[in-house]
Amino acid sequence: MSEYIIGLTGGVASGKSTVEACFRALGVAVADADAAARDALAAGSEGLAEVVAAFGSEVLGPDGLLDRAAMRRRVFADPEARQQLEAIVHPRVRAALAEACHSAQGPYAVASIPLLAEGGGRTAYPWLARVLVVDVPEAVQLARLLRRDGIDEALARAMIEAQATRQQRLAIADDVLVNHGALEALDAQVAALDRLYRSFTRAGAASAATMEPGRA
């Protein structure tokens, strides 16, 4: 059971998935909010039924599954629609992440939450021990997003602007991982953070032991 949980966040195309992979390579359990969101809107789910009730059957593809590309275009063009979708998805994601992290093996677990700043921060996730922000300049985000998704610049900028600002993310950070360099540098940064978090869990365990009845 992992009681020490790190919230991992960052803007779109900041490299969160790569950071997740680095933590996993070190044997750390990672619960991913994007995966939890996909599960929340899976075929036959209550979440998908709520989305169809809110937005109409046109959000479904011919296979009856959510047309995620169409839904993404819609919510990035309409802030009210985005808030409506988030009200359906976010509570389900929070519950799934908490369950996955608390049941994970190891001294600590990571909850990867791209929309942590937008979704209420520590108020919405009071069980996070620390928040790690993957930080890149907006120009780097834009270049990576254009290359990764093959979209036009207008949509890429809309996706960036729909999220919290860089300053808002940094305001909730306990730790910041700057990810605009080589992969080798990223590996080293994550390894250093892993050592830090393991030391915190050891210190916490030692402190708890001193408070047990009968312990000096």
DAPEJO-V94692 format. One record per run of one state. SS is the DSSP state (h for helix, s for strand, l for the rest). FROM is the first residue (numbers start at 1). TO is the last residue. If there is no record, write none. Layout:
ss: <SS;SS>
from: <FROM;FROM>
to: <TO;TO>
//
This chain:
ss: <l;s;l;h;l;s;h;l;h;l;h;s;l;s;l;h;l;h;l;s;l;h;l;s;l;h;l;h;l;h;l;s;l;h;l>
from: <1;4;11;16;26;29;33;41;46;56;57;60;61;66;67;68;78;79;103;108;113;121;125;130;136;138;150;153;162;166;172;175;179;183;211>
to: <3;10;15;25;28;32;40;45;55;56;59;60;65;66;67;77;78;102;107;112;120;124;129;135;137;149;152;161;165;171;174;178;182;210;216>
//
